[in-house]
Amino acid sequence: MSSFHECLSNEAAPAANNKIKSTLAYEMKNRFVGPLGAEQFLMDYLPCSASMPPAPRLSEEELEALKRVAAATSEIDMYSSFVFILLLLSRFSLT
């Protein structure tokens, strides 16, 4: 059984019936970095600087609303909580 990594290596011969997948895999070779943890990714690609303003602190009400969004078991279930938190957060100016 061949794996995606085998498909990317020069040693693996692509199967005739997987030519499109093999071509796409070859074209994407060496275009990804990883594995890289989220914290390291942020430090490498989105570093903090002295000119970056601090993130606003969330109120207890805002934090609870975000927890309700995260706890939703389906996309439909999260809509009302998501709209509520957007309305709460819209009072912050981004300018």
Buried (B, 14 or more C-beta within 10 A) or exposed (E): EEEEEEBBEEEBEBEEEEEEEBEEBEEEEEEEEEEEEEEEEEEEEEEEEEEEEEEEEBEEEBEEBBEBBEEBEEEEEBEEBBEBBEEBEEEEEEE
